[in-house]
Amino acid sequence: MSHDSKATRIGERVLRPESLMMGFGYDPVLSEGALKCPIFQTSTFVFESAEEGKAFFQVAYGLREPGAGEIPGLIYSRLNNPDLEVLEDRLCLWDAAESAAVFASGMAAVTTSLLAFVRPGDVVLHSTPLYGGSDHFLRHVLPTWNIEAIGIPAGERPEPLEASLRERIGTRAVAAVLLETPANPTNALVDIAAVAALARRLAVPDRRPVVLVDNTFLGPLWQRPLQHGADVVIYSATKFIGGHSDTIAGAALGSAEVMAPIRGLRTFLGTMASPWTGWLLMRSLETLKMRMTAAMKNARHVARFLNEHPRVERVHYLGDLSSDHPMFDVYQRQCLGPGSLIAFEVKGGEAAAFRVLNAMRLVRLAVSLGGTESLAEHPATMTHADVPYDQQQRFGITAGMIRLSVGVEHYDDLIADLANALDAA
Ligand SMILES: Cc1ncc(COP(=O)(O)O)c(C=O)c1O
């Protein structure tokens, strides 16, 4: 018996995303009754008639509005594919978004989304520090098209910068704002609503800045930027959404209106994910809440241990913000939990940090995050090696800093590994 695969209620009860991750958006009747969505490993789809093909293309290329209840037909896997469509429907549930697009990588999501809105002569505002790949695109690629990227430091109120930004921007349009909160690797927060309001005050008539928030670190469980003034939320799905350190992918989500140009550009840049990646991410979404919750709980124990360790100078962990911290109110308003990323500074600089990294056994030395296994790295010489030294200092990326992505192992085992490694510091 067929049922409405997009039903989100039983009677009065609105079902939660974790309850819908196993079946939402997938109708077994369309796939020989298979319980799980198969991998549609196909480049193209057969039309039942030439008229059908014409009708599908008219909708896909915006030549006519879809009729009431008309579902866009399957054409070609660069435009649409069932594995991506079902995945996109499920991702929308977590962020309460209308529309989503899945990409081949987080960088494909960042670059395609930005390129949908920027034009030569525009300005892009962004928080600093940013993930190295995004930072490189803004500082080295966009300027070749006469687009200037201007940084706003994370961890500080944006309002005092208004006059100097106004002067620097002049008559140019602020086309987009790219924020990353919490910042990588320092966990400094950005007040999304405050920066969005500032960008709107700096806008020229008829060009409303599009606010994009890279929510890779906390989302979608512990932060929902669309509820705080963001227009587009972006993920490196390589991290928590994929969650097993075995696939590269990205996603962007927002209203149908804001996503239309992003989805359109994805078709022409060809930056979509493959069906196999889509299938892997659907499988991962079934355990997203469990994984992110387990990792967050572990991180609390690990942070407590690190805070008390004599060889650790400082711990940057959102769960420890005191009520007199300048970003405490932003944390309270914007975040639903502290997540599982911790940066800590070892006494003795780079040499001591390297000794600790080299002595870890359970925690692996690698530059990603959000997987089931705990990973550690040295931002100053690895993920943020491209950030000039003076800026590293300004952002607080010190020589002794280690970034730790806490996984789902037993926290006592992680603490034993860290205790052993810190003995080497
Ligand atoms: C915050 C953030 N955004 C974007 C990216 C880029 O994602 P990907 O490596 O999937 O292209 C990363 C990767 O580390 C990241 O940490």
The ligand as a Gaussian input file, in Angstrom:
#p B3LYP/6-31G(d) Opt

LIG

0 1
 C       34.059000      24.801000       8.047000
 C       34.377000      24.152000       6.731000
 N       33.771000      24.576000       5.615000
 C       34.045000      24.024000       4.411000
 C       34.972000      23.010000       4.284000
 C       35.254000      22.439000       2.933000
 O       34.632000      21.210000       2.821000
 P       35.138000      20.024000       1.847000
 O       36.465000      19.588000       2.355000
 O       34.047000      19.024000       1.989000
 O       35.217000      20.613000       0.478000
 C       35.613000      22.518000       5.413000
 C       36.595000      21.421000       5.305000
 O       37.387000      21.180000       6.179000
 C       35.307000      23.106000       6.678000
 O       35.905000      22.690000       7.805000

